[in-house]
Amino acid sequence: MAGAAGLAGLALAGITALPAVAAPASTGTIGTCSAQGDYAICVAGGTAHYPRTRTLTVTVTSSPRQTVSVYWDTVCSQGFGAGSRSGSFNARTPVTRTIPHPYRRPDQCIVSADAQLQAGGNSIHVSLKASS
């Protein structure tokens, strides 16, 4: 009880003691996929909600490291409007790229990305992330 009385005394004196609270993470994974086999293809998709719609990224890893073909598509809404963007690139794994979208701060974005191994191999993994 001495502890509670001490805290009550601090509160009465205008001093508050609060426990530390961690801030929420600003980045979240919204979709992943994995595939195995020669020339494996993997498709990941997910939805990002504001405020985590500002930056969308796709990360592709493979075993063994090699060139992959990546195709992406995003549809975002802001207010009563909607817009989309799509594109593709080839890159050597591991690779992370930003996926552009049509609005500066969309309310919501639906994102998909697929990747394919170009030199055979064992496995491929695609991860989509959204951050504020």
TORPA-107158 format. One record per residue (C-alpha): y, z, x. Coordinates in steps of 0.05 Angstrom, whole numbers, plus 5000, padded with zeros to 4 digits. Layout:
YZX;...
end
This chain:
500050005000;504750115059;504549365071;506549204999;512049725001;514549425067;514748725037;518348994975;523449325020;524548675058;525448294993;530548804969;534248735035;534747985024;529347805075;523247445050;516547375086;512746755064;506246475092;506645835131;504845215091;502744565123;506443935101;502243415065;499642845108;504042235106;498341735117;492241635074;486141185076;485840775011;479740355025;474140235076;467939805085;462539705136;457539135145;452038965195;448738325217;450437665250;457237415226;457738015179;463238015127;466338645098;471438715041;475739345031;480439484974;484740034947;491040254911;497040594942;502040984900;509241144917;511341444965;505441205006;507040474993;512240375047;507440165102;500539865090;495839735149;489039425161;484739645220;478539265241;473339495292;466839165312;460839245356;461038905404;468538785410;470138065392;474837615354;474837715279;478037325222;481937765174;484637565106;489038025064;492338034996;497038534963;500038574894;505639084885;509739324825;516739594823;519839784757;517939224708;516838704763;510838504805;510038094867;504537894915;503437684987;497337435024;495737205093;490737175149;490137255224;485037225280;484937785332;480438145381;477738825359;479839365355;486039125318;491139445270;496339025234;501639175182;500638835115;507338595088;508938685014;514438404969;518639044957;522139545002;519440144963;514339924911;511640394858;504540174870;500639674912;493639404903;491039174971;484838814994;482738575063;476438245088;474138105158;468537705189;465337725258;466337065295;461237145351;455237455317;454238185334;452038845304;457339135258;464339095230;468739625198;475239525158;480040085140;486240045096;491640575103;498040715066;503841145091;510841345072;
end
